[in-house]
C-alpha cells in the first residue's frame, strides 16, 4: 500500500503584527536618511548602520507576508520538502524562506462528455454525468497527482462508464435497479464509485448525478418500438384482469338476486359477450334475440 503525503498545519501567525514592525522599520529608515543629510559624521555613521540593519530586517520580513481569501490555502515548501498548509484566511506571516504555492478549496463542478457505453444487457446507450467536487487535502492534491483537475475529470468518466455497464437501461421489474427508473440509487452508487477513485488525490465528491441518458442512435427507433409494445401488453393485461373481475362480479350479483338462472352454455356465452364488450376498443352494437311465433 502506498504511503500518501498527508496534509498538516503549517506555521503562520498574524500578519498585522509583522506589518506594524515593517512600517516601524520604514520610519527608522526615513529618519536615518534625514540624519544622514543633516548631521555630523559620527552621528551619521551610527544612524547609517541602524538604517542598514533595519533595511536587512525589512527585506527578511516582507516576503513572509501572505494574504489568503476564504477557501484559499498556501502550501509551504522548504527546499522541496513539504512543511505544512496555511488555511486561515486574512493577512498571515510565515517564515520567508518557505516557497508558497496557492491551492483553491472552492467547490467546483463539471459535466462529463457524452460517452457511448453498453449496459449489462448489451444495449448501446449514451450517458453523461455532472460531478460536484472540492479539494480537502491540499498535500495529496498537489503532490500525489500530476494535475488534480485533469485527474478528477478522467477518473469520473471512467467511474461513470464502469457503473453504467453494471445495470440495465430499463427493466419491467421494479425490484431490479435500472438506470432510467432508479435515479437516486444510481446517483448514490456513482458518488461512491467516483469517491473511491479520487481518495488518493485528496478530493471530496459532494454530489453526482446523470445529466444525459438515452439509447444510442442506431437502436433508438427499435427500442422505442419495444417500449411501446411492452406498454401495450401491460395495458391489455390490466384491461383483461379488470374485465374478468367485472364479469365475475356481475354473475355473482345476478345469481345472488335470482335475476336469472343460467345453464353452463348460457353462462359461457354471457361471459364471452361481456368480455368482448369490456375489452373491445370500438363501440359494441347490442343484439337483441327475439322469438317470433
Secondary structure by P-SEA (a helix, b strand, c coil): ccccbbbbbcccccaaaaaaaaaaaaaaaaaaaaaaacccaaaaaaaaaaaaaaaaaaaaccccbbbbcccbbbbbbcccccccccccccbbbccccbbbbbbbccbbbbbccbbbbbccccbbbbbccccccccccccccccccccaaaaaaaaaaaaaaaaaaaccccccccccccccccaaaaaaaaaaaaaaaccccccccccccccccccccccaaaaaaaaaaaaaaaaaaaaaaaaaaaaaaaaaaaaaaccccccaaaaaaaaaaaaaaaacccbbbbbbbbbcc
